[in-house]
Amino acid sequence: MSRKPELKGRAARFARLFPAGPRQAARTPFVLLVVLLLGGGLIGLLVLNSALSEGSFRMDDLQKDTKSLTDEQQALQRDIDSYSAPDALQRRARELGMVPGGDPAFLSPDGTVKGVPSPAAQQSLEDAPAAVRPPEAVLLSQTIEAPPSLATPTPSALSEPAGSPAPSAAPTQAIPETPGR
């Protein structure tokens, strides 16, 4: 016979706030809450794992692209280096009919000339390349057929003196200037 003592004052007011008897909380909402939290967590992990694996595949593709572009850039740089080498520049200049310059003379700010200039060496006709044209003109003349009247030399070109440069056998086409050059 356990009887609860009568509460007075402040204790009585607190006792009214709490239920009088021992009650059991409903288990169904709690179990549903736990199951939903666990299911949501598992689905979240699955989505996160999928996103990470997709990012990994994308990163692998980008690394392959970077490697191929780096290889291409290095090949192009090797080409540039080979074309800009001094011996390649000298060979190309000789193909175009250029000759080494003579001794230079320099002008000082006060107007006096320092050094004795000399003319460039003359190139003999045997050393001169026949009809050297820039690559753009060669490509253009290959794509556009010239009329037969332009391909034959004119009588005035045949009567030029021997010391003048030889006319080219094929006509050169004018190349339009592109903006930005």
Secondary structure, DSSP 8 states (H G I E B T S, - for coil): --------THHHHHHHHS-SS-----HHHHHHHHHHHHHHHHHHHHHHHHHHHHHHHHHHHHHHHHHHHHHHHHHHHHHHHHHTSHHHHHHHHHHTT--------EE-TTS-EES---------TTTS-SS---HHHHHHHHHS---HHHHS--HHHHTS-TTS----SS--------TT-
